[in-house]
Amino acid sequence: MNKQRGVTLSGLLFAAIVIIIIGAAALKVMPDVLEYLTVLKDMKAVAQDPSLRDASASEVRKYFDRRLQMDYITGISGSDLDISREGSNLVLKIAYSRRIPLVSNVALVIDFEGSSAK
């Protein structure tokens, strides 16, 4: 007699539940990750803008705020930026946290850090 092989129904249900939980968490985290990637893109664009090379920190923050407004980013502003100069290059850094509620009293906290330096 040949032995049967395959996945049992309970094994299939367990795997499906695990995949659903991971997928639900990923769907909740994805908007914040996309927002972070947009903020990084905007920071690099501001740092590479030749018209801002000699600008003051407040002018850089205003320009950054306008770029965020165009991308519909509301949780971050120019006041969250750390602005420095390395030679003639403008370097922007940002660090912030997001608390993402998952289920009931369970939440995921993500610390985002980014820099316009390469």
Secondary structure, DSSP 8 states (H G I E B T S, - for coil): -----S--HHHHHHHHHHHHHHHHHHHHHHHHHHHHHHHHHHHHHHHH-GGGTT--HHHHHHHHHHHHHHTT--S--GGG-EEEEETTEEEEEEEEEEEEEEETTEEEEEEEEEES--
